[in-house]
Amino acid sequence: MNKMKVGSRCGYCLLHRGYNMIKLSTDDEETRREAMIALLKLMGEDFNEETVPSVLGAERGRLIARITGCEDPYKERKVKENQGALEILPGLEKILSETPDEEKLRTAAKMACLGNVIDYDVPGNNADLSDALKFLEVPLYIDDTDKLKQLIKKGTNLLFLTDNAGEVALDTLLVKELRRLGAYVTVAVKDGPPSLNDALMEDALMVGMDKAADKLITTGAKAIGVRLDESPQWFIDLYNNADVIVAKGMANWETMTETPAPAPTIYLYRTKCEPVARAVGAPEGESIAFLVEKGWKL
């Protein structure tokens, strides 16, 4: 495996997404130009072989918000993604209810992974959730769900770190299954923008995560992925004292693998780009359920 630093493609993706964020944030051409000049300067100064993509992505979002005055350019689209995910949720619930108990965790993990296609403005990624339903018929490329099940006992303290809006609706199925197996599940969403299309508290409440989880909180940080350098102490303590962690999405993978895992951690995501796929040792376009031991890092 390779460290989750930037690849050459990350520069293209960061700029591509940044330009689309600028367009969504303001209609004023002078402001757009000012934001793009600042973004190019940021990229020139901070894009290097040691850069973590999600960390630079967070700085990009803050810069664009500061110049345009728009903190959450994806706000309206996130509501639509939540609505779309809620529409297909009953069908997935039915499939899960008809799945044998010994396969329920694996199936719920696959459902959570297919929700991870929802990622806007990633070049080459199809973010249409209805198109992603076909992935239910495809095995997980890396499947450590049986190892995860062995870690869960009655009262296991499990921290579930969410990723995107829309996707968070499908996460409710996995959270309920983890609770059925005996875990006490605390679900953490991002604390606020600029957070791209990450799920915030309003998204989690819209899809019923407060009813699915034992406890629903935020990470306490307005950042992409898990940024312990920006997190309040209460979240750092919660993170370090978890028995098991479930981390959804590429941004959590990019940021969390920089430091030793505080507990056995399973990463659930779609390999939507070459650098992430290379880092985990899988082709692009696959669903991943990769469990690492306490103390592991890239």
Summary of the structure (lengths in Angstrom):
residues: 298
radius of gyration: 18.2
end to end distance: 7.2
largest distance: 58.5
contacts: 1046
relative contact order: 0.15
helix: 51%
strand: 12%
